[in-house]
Amino acid sequence: MWTLVLNSGSSSLKFALLNPASGEVRLSGLAERLGGGEATIRLERGGEKVSRSLGGGSYAEALNEVLRELDALGIRQEVRAVGHRIVHGGERFSAPVLLTPEVLDAVRACVPLAPLHNPANIVGIEAAQGAFPELPHVGVFDTAFHQTMPEVAYRYAVPQTWYRQHGVRRYGFHGTSHAYVAGKAAELLGRPLPELNLVTAHLGNGASVCAVAGGRSVDTSMGLTPLEGLVMGTRSGDVDPGLHDYLARQAGLSLSEITAALNKESGLLGLSGLTNDLRELEEAATKGHAGARLALDVFVYRLAKQVAGMAVALGRLDGVVFTGGIGENSRTVRAMTLRRLGVLGLELDEHANDHLPRGEAGVISKSVQKKSGQKKSGQGEARDPLALVIPTNEELMIARETAVIVGGRGYAL
């Protein structure tokens, strides 16, 4: 069964054609700057990479380009389902679902909770349904994995009517990635997932950490929107809520202007005054750029605090997992973070961290000797937490969850 996975952003479309069972990828790529000028699409097929421009730059045109590639490969007729990443599903969706008109209406109802993301998801879904009207389409929600959080973790200390009437609570995001790497961590450690307590750190331009107990999310750093939590590429992460009123009075900024700045002009970009690209910041910091060094230090400090805080939600920590573009590739961020987490019993293995091949999973911490006789109640001998690097694969996770829904509905696979 070949599944087409689509991830529609505000001006981009990421796609992959893969086999959910084997993980084999036949076609993947990214269309960027959609809806604006100079839209392009980059494709990879069998190791060959191709890049070309898209005239009008619409989602439909990007999908038509994908269709042409499928025809060229001679496998368009082998596609059996389409899986869509959807950012916000509110409280209604705790699992992937078949995308019916009623479900799409519910996704539209979540637009106020994710005004930058859900509209793009809907546009991508509608374009794909037009291109593949005969296929089942499945929605996989970023928020679904976190619907297992207890009320103590997801409720804000605000008037109850805000929650009951307007859904003001913590939802969390990056759920597909957190779920995937937690499962891979269990495989790497050779232990059953139900027995593991992990903190997973998805670090990219968007970033979040998650406390995963026995394969279930029990807390996470993002909240009502993807703006809460860690310092990110252009997002501020946690700030004092009073900041909005203060800047409105002192700088004459509107609510929408402040929110836009917190989403698009803050984070690593705002701190450094240089860029949101961590690779460029690391290079600039080595050359003495004060803003770049500050951005790195704040990013790591806030990350370490969040990881330590998530350990409280777990009670016992078995491992910390780094993933995402930064987590998988920045040995500097991993090293700086682990040096701050000695309080949790983590000790950096510098050689393992520096020599882990790109794209591979591995352990990057040393085992610290416990005092003799120390045990953990009901768990046998005490174990030290380990730090791991695990490449995420959200497309494969979406394809597998799509296959489960499609198979359960009786579609021919």
NUTIZA-503642 format. One line per field, with one value per residue (C-alpha): x, y, z; residue number from 1; residue in one letter; chain. Coordinates in nm, 4 decimals, padded with zeros to 6 digits. Layout:
BEGIN
c1	c(X,...) .
c2	c(Y,...) .
c3	c(Z,...) .
nr	c(NUM,...) .
rest	c(A,...) .
kette	c(A,...) .
This chain:
BEGIN
c1	c(00.0000,00.1457,00.0300,00.0722,00.1442,00.0799,00.1838,00.0384,00.1910,00.0913,00.3000,00.4422,00.3509,00.5706,00.4925,00.6099,00.4937,00.5827,00.4971,00.3682,00.4818,00.8386,00.9006,01.0258,00.9993,00.9430,00.8970,00.9366,00.9724,00.8760,00.6902,00.7686,00.6456,00.3019,00.0484,00.3237,00.5962,00.8752,00.7122,00.9374,00.9164,01.2008,01.1624,01.3687,01.3109,01.5461,01.8340,01.7844,01.7045,01.5113,01.4118,01.1853,00.9648,00.5860,00.4042,00.0990,00.2252,-00.1081,-00.1591,-00.3487,-00.0582,00.1888,-00.0267,-00.0545,00.3243,00.3226,00.0667,00.2885,00.5768,00.3598,00.2580,00.6217,00.7038,00.4053,00.2644,-00.0168,-00.2713,-00.0989,-00.1714,-00.4390,-00.4801,-00.3783,-00.2715,-00.2841,-00.1074,-00.3503,-00.2124,-00.5103,-00.7955,-00.9083,-01.0557,-01.2664,-00.9929,-00.7769,-00.6944,-00.6658,-00.9982,-01.1375,-01.1844,-01.5584,-01.7403,-01.8438,-01.4844,-01.3679,-01.6325,-01.4867,-01.1369,-01.2696,-01.4165,-01.0609,-00.9286,-00.9486,-00.7174,-00.4625,-00.5191,-00.1748,-00.1966,-00.5455,-00.6520,-00.3475,-00.4239,-00.7794,-00.6661,-00.4245,-00.6903,-00.9418,-00.6843,-00.5838,-00.9443,-00.9912,-00.6829,-00.7663,-01.1473,-01.1642,-00.9244,-00.9835,-00.8267,-00.7216,-00.6448,-00.3659,-00.3673,-00.0646,-00.2756,-00.4203,-00.1248,-00.1555,-00.5221,-00.4022,-00.2680,-00.4352,-00.6432,-00.3765,-00.1423,-00.3742,-00.5835,-00.4820,-00.5521,-00.8063,-01.1844,-01.3659,-01.5938,-01.2912,-01.2333,-01.5949,-01.7144,-01.4004,-01.1757,-00.8939,-00.6585,-00.3228,-00.3349,00.0275,00.1696,00.4328,00.2433,00.3243,00.6967,00.6916,00.5012,00.7324,01.0630,00.9308,00.8622,01.2033,01.3695,01.2162,01.3583,01.7030,01.7087,01.5706,01.2942,00.9128,00.7630,00.4988,00.7827,00.9641,00.9401,01.0914,01.1276,01.1262,01.2595,01.1487,01.3818,01.3487,01.2268,00.9293,01.0246,00.8583,00.9297,00.6956,00.6765,00.5932,00.4973,00.4462,00.3938,00.1343,00.1759,00.1312,00.2614,00.4135,00.5559,00.3290,-00.0159,-00.3295,-00.1190,00.2289,00.3638,00.3921,00.6977,01.0528,01.2415,01.2070,01.3329,01.1090,00.8659,00.9233,00.8034,00.6912,00.6503,00.4647,00.0999,00.1141,00.3539,00.0621,-00.0976,00.2402,00.3462,00.0030,00.0367,00.4094,00.4723,00.1252,00.1164,-00.2079,-00.2843,-00.2381,00.0951,00.2291,00.1124,00.2652,00.5977,00.5978,00.5409,00.7593,01.0197,01.1181,01.2950,01.6459,01.5930,01.4861,01.7580,02.0403,01.9265,02.0814,01.8937,01.6646,01.8930,02.0754,02.3551,02.4373,02.4104,02.6584,02.9069,02.8555,02.8952,03.2344,03.3382,03.2406,02.8927,02.7386,02.3783,02.4345,02.5960,02.3081,02.0512,02.2235,02.2573,01.8933,01.7707,01.9656,01.8871,01.5133,01.5335,01.7146,01.4629,01.1714,01.3310,01.3884,01.0311,00.8952,01.0838,00.8545,00.5530,00.7099,00.8356,01.1122,01.3266,01.4648,01.5792,01.5897,01.5463,01.6729,01.5035,01.4044,01.6432,01.8309,01.8074,01.9392,02.2143,02.3416,02.6009,02.6605,02.3020,02.2953,02.6226,02.5263,02.1908,02.3270,02.5883,02.2988,02.1145,02.3632,02.1048,01.9007,02.1949,02.2853,02.6509,02.7548,02.9655,03.1542,03.3005,02.9620,02.7986,03.0680,03.0922,02.7300,02.6727,02.4120,02.0752,02.1527,02.0180,02.2441,02.3164,02.5230,02.5519,02.7628,02.6267,02.6870,02.7589,02.4856,02.5529,02.5488,02.2166,02.0158,01.6896,01.3757,01.0551,00.9039,01.1634,01.4554,01.8036,01.8212,01.8936,02.0580,01.8696,02.0275,02.0389,01.9546,01.9444,01.6681,01.5792,01.2071,00.9935,00.6554,00.5703,00.6110,00.4061,00.1277,00.1352,00.1089,-00.1790,-00.3513,-00.3152,-00.4789,-00.7809,-00.8164,-00.7827,-01.0337,-01.2897,-01.2726,-01.0966,-00.8963,-00.5260) .
c2	c(00.0000,00.3341,00.6300,00.9940,01.2092,01.5832,01.8532,02.1894,02.5015,02.8652,02.8949,02.5470,02.1881,01.9029,01.5625,01.2031,00.8870,00.5878,00.2363,00.2376,-00.1185,-00.1009,00.2731,00.2761,00.6236,00.6538,01.0303,01.3218,01.6939,02.0438,02.3206,02.6648,03.0247,02.9111,03.1869,03.4403,03.5122,03.2782,02.9574,02.6540,02.2793,02.0457,01.6720,01.3661,01.0328,00.7385,00.9543,01.2056,01.5630,01.8020,02.1659,02.3754,02.6843,02.6843,02.9413,03.0482,02.8909,02.7560,02.4404,02.2879,02.3550,02.2039,01.8922,01.8744,01.8685,01.5795,01.3993,01.4422,01.2871,00.9949,00.9399,00.9542,00.6858,00.4825,00.4363,00.6893,00.4084,00.2305,00.5123,00.3849,00.6679,01.0239,01.1202,01.4858,01.6524,01.8884,02.1148,02.1736,01.9373,02.0934,01.8561,01.6697,01.4644,01.2284,00.9987,01.0122,01.0229,00.9826,01.3301,01.3592,01.6908,01.6886,01.6434,01.9273,02.1511,02.0643,02.1478,02.4840,02.5434,02.5135,02.7934,03.0543,02.8272,02.7994,03.0908,03.0530,02.6771,02.5281,02.7453,02.6217,02.2629,02.3004,02.4485,02.1596,01.9012,02.0471,02.0618,01.7005,01.5823,01.7473,01.5708,01.2305,01.2269,00.8470,00.7909,00.7968,01.0973,01.0776,01.3611,01.3144,01.5872,01.7422,01.7886,01.4355,01.2724,01.5228,01.4517,01.2054,01.4907,01.5091,01.8143,01.9391,01.9697,02.1185,02.3674,02.7322,02.9223,03.1479,03.1937,02.8647,03.0208,03.0801,02.7073,02.5941,02.8443,02.9167,02.6137,02.8060,02.5294,02.3788,02.1511,02.0882,02.0233,01.8133,01.5119,01.2881,01.3485,01.2999,00.9718,00.8421,00.9079,00.7714,00.4419,00.4409,00.5192,00.2050,00.0028,00.1591,00.0949,-00.2569,-00.1900,-00.2000,00.1431,00.0993,00.0809,00.3973,00.7571,00.9895,01.3578,01.4090,01.7346,01.8222,02.1070,02.2897,02.6311,02.5316,02.3526,02.1723,01.9166,01.6444,01.4218,01.0715,00.8145,00.4638,00.5953,00.8553,01.2317,01.3619,01.7164,01.9319,02.2815,02.4253,02.5402,02.6937,02.7835,02.6847,03.0119,02.8935,02.7204,02.7100,02.9823,02.8988,03.0272,03.3335,03.2643,03.4049,03.1112,03.2023,03.5724,03.7666,03.8006,04.1595,04.2335,04.2923,04.5682,04.7235,04.7486,04.8700,05.1637,05.2317,05.1618,05.2174,04.8699,04.6866,04.3399,04.1891,04.3692,04.2403,03.8845,03.8946,04.0134,03.7388,03.4819,03.6161,03.8583,03.7042,03.3883,03.3302,03.6020,03.8606,03.7790,03.7695,04.0515,03.8362,03.5234,03.2428,02.9794,02.8068,02.6893,03.0505,03.1518,02.8845,03.0042,03.3698,03.2922,03.1307,03.4563,03.6650,03.7883,03.8821,03.8543,03.5078,03.3905,03.5338,03.3628,03.0251,03.0669,03.1648,02.8869,02.6225,02.7646,02.7636,02.4182,02.2703,02.4260,02.2798,01.9342,01.9406,02.0570,01.7697,01.5283,01.6463,01.5335,01.1872,01.1200,00.8987,00.9793,00.7065,00.9137,01.2461,01.2307,01.4974,01.5147,01.7616,01.9567,02.1127,01.8163,01.5750,01.7935,02.0430,01.8748,02.2171,02.2552,01.8976,01.9400,02.2752,02.1361,01.8201,02.0168,02.1957,01.8713,01.7081,01.7539,01.4826,01.2393,01.3037,01.3294,01.4141,01.1640,01.4134,01.1545,00.9923,01.3314,01.4608,01.1461,01.0370,01.0086,01.2387,01.0685,00.7911,00.7233,00.6789,00.7359,01.0472,01.0286,00.8341,00.6037,00.7579,00.5029,00.4902,00.4331,00.0633,-00.0660,00.2264,00.1037,00.2480,00.1206,-00.1522,-00.1091,-00.3251,-00.1762,00.1987,00.3005,00.6229,00.8296,00.8331,01.1029,00.9862,01.1324,00.9875,01.1184,01.1843,01.0595,01.2266,01.1255,00.7559,00.7935,00.9687,00.6999,00.4225,00.5887,00.6497,00.2812,00.1810,00.4049,00.3059,-00.0653,-00.0394,00.1166,-00.1757,-00.0047,-00.2299,-00.1915) .
c3	c(00.0000,-00.1030,00.1053,00.0083,00.3136,00.2897,00.5354,00.4324,00.5860,00.5499,00.2320,00.1825,00.1051,00.2264,00.0783,00.0736,-00.0983,00.1143,00.2182,00.5788,00.6417,00.5135,00.5345,00.1746,00.0183,-00.3566,-00.3783,-00.1370,-00.1571,-00.0557,-00.2370,-00.0934,-00.1207,-00.2323,-00.2796,-00.3472,-00.5957,-00.7025,-00.5777,-00.6190,-00.5694,-00.4755,-00.5297,-00.4437,-00.6184,-00.6011,-00.4820,-00.7640,-00.6593,-00.8843,-00.8336,-01.0516,-01.0356,-01.0015,-01.2121,-01.0106,-00.6939,-00.5642,-00.3563,-00.6474,-00.8823,-00.6352,-00.6110,-00.9896,-01.0019,-00.7547,-00.9729,-01.2773,-01.0871,-00.9777,-01.3395,-01.4481,-01.1914,-01.3098,-00.9600,-00.9336,-00.9565,-00.6653,-00.4181,-00.1800,00.0717,00.1556,00.5079,00.6147,00.9055,01.0808,01.3500,01.5795,01.6575,01.9852,02.2422,01.9874,01.8207,02.0242,01.7315,01.3497,01.1629,00.8141,00.6663,00.6081,00.5471,00.9142,01.0302,00.8037,00.9625,01.3032,01.1771,01.0563,01.4013,01.5405,01.3161,01.5992,01.8021,01.5178,01.2769,01.1182,01.0634,01.0302,00.7327,00.5385,00.6403,00.5102,00.1788,00.1326,00.2185,-00.0252,-00.3031,-00.2377,-00.2299,-00.5675,-00.7017,-00.5460,-00.5161,-00.5233,-00.2294,00.1463,00.3166,00.6829,00.9230,01.1790,01.4436,01.6153,01.9282,01.9475,02.1278,02.4124,02.4836,02.7499,02.9653,03.3073,03.3918,03.6325,03.3323,03.0719,03.2708,03.3014,03.6249,03.4533,03.4936,03.4358,03.1754,02.9506,02.9390,02.9258,02.6669,02.4634,02.5044,02.6753,02.7890,02.7002,02.3935,02.2927,01.9460,01.7630,01.8963,01.5997,01.6435,02.0209,01.9837,01.7127,01.8908,02.2209,02.0468,01.8792,02.2137,02.3614,02.0719,02.1120,02.4875,02.4497,02.7007,02.6697,02.6048,02.8800,03.1344,03.0234,03.1447,02.8847,02.8094,02.4336,02.2901,01.9356,01.8428,01.5141,01.4057,01.6183,01.9394,02.2270,02.4976,02.6183,02.9252,02.7979,03.0613,02.9272,02.5755,02.6818,02.6943,03.0483,02.9952,02.7236,02.6840,02.4123,02.5157,02.3679,02.0652,01.9406,02.0867,02.4482,02.5915,02.4572,02.2742,01.9033,01.5707,01.5495,01.8375,02.1844,02.3890,02.7411,02.8179,03.0856,02.9705,03.0952,02.8097,02.5720,02.7791,02.8574,02.4924,02.3866,02.6282,02.5962,02.2267,02.0849,01.9322,01.8609,01.9946,01.6495,01.6005,01.9317,01.8619,01.5137,01.6562,01.9189,01.6434,01.3626,01.5019,01.8343,01.9500,01.8180,01.5588,01.8133,02.0651,01.8131,01.5872,01.3164,01.2074,01.3204,01.1631,01.4472,01.2193,01.1325,01.4984,01.6067,01.3456,01.4386,01.8085,01.7468,01.5762,01.8769,01.7814,02.1181,02.0006,01.8586,02.1819,02.3869,02.1648,02.2068,02.5818,02.6334,02.4025,02.5967,02.9413,02.8761,02.7187,03.0190,03.2601,03.0639,03.0507,03.4267,03.4803,03.2734,03.4985,03.7791,03.5766,03.5347,03.8877,03.7477,03.4452,03.2201,02.9264,02.7407,02.3643,02.1230,01.7830,01.5094,01.2887,01.5818,01.8165,01.5550,01.4104,01.6685,01.8865,02.0428,02.1678,02.2939,02.4818,02.6327,02.7444,02.9032,03.0946,03.2659,03.3443,03.5801,03.8549,03.6798,03.6747,03.3113,03.2069,02.8521,02.6599,02.4471,02.2109,02.1441,02.0938,01.8582,01.6472,01.6109,01.2330,01.0855,01.0521,01.3001,01.6484,01.9472,02.3161,02.3961,02.7752,03.0225,03.2898,03.6308,03.9065,04.1701,04.5367,04.6187,04.7371,04.5955,04.4476,04.3033,04.4545,04.2406,03.9698,04.0885,04.0586,04.0046,03.6470,03.5372,03.2799,02.9371,02.6705,02.3198,01.9707,01.7526,01.4047,01.3814,01.0951,01.1121,00.7555,00.8363,01.1548,00.9631,00.6935,00.9531,01.1355,00.8027,00.7147,01.0444,00.9834,00.6185,00.6941,00.9769,00.7439,00.5042,00.2150,-00.0129,00.0644) .
nr	c(1,2,3,4,5,6,7,8,9,10,11,12,13,14,15,16,17,18,19,20,21,22,23,24,25,26,27,28,29,30,31,32,33,34,35,36,37,38,39,40,41,42,43,44,45,46,47,48,49,50,51,52,53,54,55,56,57,58,59,60,61,62,63,64,65,66,67,68,69,70,71,72,73,74,75,76,77,78,79,80,81,82,83,84,85,86,87,88,89,90,91,92,93,94,95,96,97,98,99,100,101,102,103,104,105,106,107,108,109,110,111,112,113,114,115,116,117,118,119,120,121,122,123,124,125,126,127,128,129,130,131,132,133,134,135,136,137,138,139,140,141,142,143,144,145,146,147,148,149,150,151,152,153,154,155,156,157,158,159,160,161,162,163,164,165,166,167,168,169,170,171,172,173,174,175,176,177,178,179,180,181,182,183,184,185,186,187,188,189,190,191,192,193,194,195,196,197,198,199,200,201,202,203,204,205,206,207,208,209,210,211,212,213,214,215,216,217,218,219,220,221,222,223,224,225,226,227,228,229,230,231,232,233,234,235,236,237,238,239,240,241,242,243,244,245,246,247,248,249,250,251,252,253,254,255,256,257,258,259,260,261,262,263,264,265,266,267,268,269,270,271,272,273,274,275,276,277,278,279,280,281,282,283,284,285,286,287,288,289,290,291,292,293,294,295,296,297,298,299,300,301,302,303,304,305,306,307,308,309,310,311,312,313,314,315,316,317,318,319,320,321,322,323,324,325,326,327,328,329,330,331,332,333,334,335,336,337,338,339,340,341,342,343,344,345,346,347,348,349,350,351,352,353,354,355,356,357,358,359,360,361,362,363,364,365,366,367,368,369,370,371,372,373,374,375,376,377,378,379,380,381,382,383,384,385,386,387,388,389,390,391,392,393,394,395,396,397,398,399,400,401,402,403,404,405,406,407,408,409,410,411,412,413) .
rest	c(M,W,T,L,V,L,N,S,G,S,S,S,L,K,F,A,L,L,N,P,A,S,G,E,V,R,L,S,G,L,A,E,R,L,G,G,G,E,A,T,I,R,L,E,R,G,G,E,K,V,S,R,S,L,G,G,G,S,Y,A,E,A,L,N,E,V,L,R,E,L,D,A,L,G,I,R,Q,E,V,R,A,V,G,H,R,I,V,H,G,G,E,R,F,S,A,P,V,L,L,T,P,E,V,L,D,A,V,R,A,C,V,P,L,A,P,L,H,N,P,A,N,I,V,G,I,E,A,A,Q,G,A,F,P,E,L,P,H,V,G,V,F,D,T,A,F,H,Q,T,M,P,E,V,A,Y,R,Y,A,V,P,Q,T,W,Y,R,Q,H,G,V,R,R,Y,G,F,H,G,T,S,H,A,Y,V,A,G,K,A,A,E,L,L,G,R,P,L,P,E,L,N,L,V,T,A,H,L,G,N,G,A,S,V,C,A,V,A,G,G,R,S,V,D,T,S,M,G,L,T,P,L,E,G,L,V,M,G,T,R,S,G,D,V,D,P,G,L,H,D,Y,L,A,R,Q,A,G,L,S,L,S,E,I,T,A,A,L,N,K,E,S,G,L,L,G,L,S,G,L,T,N,D,L,R,E,L,E,E,A,A,T,K,G,H,A,G,A,R,L,A,L,D,V,F,V,Y,R,L,A,K,Q,V,A,G,M,A,V,A,L,G,R,L,D,G,V,V,F,T,G,G,I,G,E,N,S,R,T,V,R,A,M,T,L,R,R,L,G,V,L,G,L,E,L,D,E,H,A,N,D,H,L,P,R,G,E,A,G,V,I,S,K,S,V,Q,K,K,S,G,Q,K,K,S,G,Q,G,E,A,R,D,P,L,A,L,V,I,P,T,N,E,E,L,M,I,A,R,E,T,A,V,I,V,G,G,R,G,Y,A,L) .
kette	c(A,A,A,A,A,A,A,A,A,A,A,A,A,A,A,A,A,A,A,A,A,A,A,A,A,A,A,A,A,A,A,A,A,A,A,A,A,A,A,A,A,A,A,A,A,A,A,A,A,A,A,A,A,A,A,A,A,A,A,A,A,A,A,A,A,A,A,A,A,A,A,A,A,A,A,A,A,A,A,A,A,A,A,A,A,A,A,A,A,A,A,A,A,A,A,A,A,A,A,A,A,A,A,A,A,A,A,A,A,A,A,A,A,A,A,A,A,A,A,A,A,A,A,A,A,A,A,A,A,A,A,A,A,A,A,A,A,A,A,A,A,A,A,A,A,A,A,A,A,A,A,A,A,A,A,A,A,A,A,A,A,A,A,A,A,A,A,A,A,A,A,A,A,A,A,A,A,A,A,A,A,A,A,A,A,A,A,A,A,A,A,A,A,A,A,A,A,A,A,A,A,A,A,A,A,A,A,A,A,A,A,A,A,A,A,A,A,A,A,A,A,A,A,A,A,A,A,A,A,A,A,A,A,A,A,A,A,A,A,A,A,A,A,A,A,A,A,A,A,A,A,A,A,A,A,A,A,A,A,A,A,A,A,A,A,A,A,A,A,A,A,A,A,A,A,A,A,A,A,A,A,A,A,A,A,A,A,A,A,A,A,A,A,A,A,A,A,A,A,A,A,A,A,A,A,A,A,A,A,A,A,A,A,A,A,A,A,A,A,A,A,A,A,A,A,A,A,A,A,A,A,A,A,A,A,A,A,A,A,A,A,A,A,A,A,A,A,A,A,A,A,A,A,A,A,A,A,A,A,A,A,A,A,A,A,A,A,A,A,A,A,A,A,A,A,A,A,A,A,A,A,A,A,A,A,A,A,A,A,A,A,A,A,A,A,A,A,A,A,A,A,A,A,A,A,A,A,A,A,A,A,A,A) .
